[in-house]
Amino acid sequence: MKKPKPRREIVARALCWHDGRPQDTKFEGRPVWESYLPAADEVLTMLNEAGALAGDVDTEASA
């Protein structure tokens, strides 16, 4: 069974994809998506502070 990816990686890959960059292409010896980890950390921090990761988000606001 495949190990699930950490949220941090999922968010970093999504940001990379959103920018139109190939996620797994190597840049300076590392996958491009890894350069998005600082931004992913910010997103996760903001979601955590908003209670989104606990399921406490007002879904009507995002609809």
Residue pairs with C-beta under 8 A, 6 or more apart in sequence:
5 13
7 44
7 53
8 37
8 40
8 41
8 44
9 33
9 40
11 36
11 40
11 43
11 44
12 33
12 34
12 36
12 37
12 39
12 40
13 23
13 33
13 36
15 33
15 36
15 39
15 40
15 43
16 23
16 32
16 33
16 35
16 36
17 23
19 36
21 32
21 33
22 32
23 31
23 32
23 33
24 31
24 32
24 33
25 31
25 32
26 32
27 35
44 53
47 53
50 56
50 57
51 57
